[in-house]
Amino acid sequence: MKIIFLDIDGVLNSDNWERTDEYFNKKYPENMFDPKAVKLLNKMIDDTGAKVVLTSTWRLKYSLAEMKELFSKIGLLCDLIDFTPDLKKGNNYTLRGNEILKWCKDNREITGTKYNDYTDFIILDDNSDMIYWQAKYFFQTDRLCGLSPTIAREATRMLKK
């Protein structure tokens, strides 16, 4: 199964988006999603058939059902299947990459293979706190502009391999 490990802030929104009139004309939390980034992610999902696992800190504020409803409201057409575990409880130095690794270890029935053999995934995040094993699959967005057409194209190409 192909999976996109998805961050929200810095991927589906950006500093540039937060300066637009459209951002200010929407209510929270819908205003936090740049329609251009949502469109790019929708195309990635449509082109690859990937499912989504949320890595964003938004997973700590909302339930899976609430996130699915929010994604539906903003037009994000994805199959959100899970959240990565929160390993930072009591440990502020845990990397997001470790949370992705733990999810892969705990979900062999979804990935179809052992975590260290799993290669049908990409990570979209503006922070680089991943582990070495994930470097090839990590696509770092720029907080200034969020998900770009170039990153979306390269990540899609990786998922199609």
Secondary structure, 3 states (H helix, E strand, C coil): CCEEEECCCCCCCCCCHHHCHHHHCCCCCHHHCCHHHHHHHHHHHHHHCCEEEECCHHHHCCCHHHHHHHHHHHCCCCCEEEECCCCCCCCCCCCHHHHHHHHHHHCHHHHCCCHHHCCCEEEEECCCCCCHHHHHHEEECECCCECCHHHHHHHHHHHHC
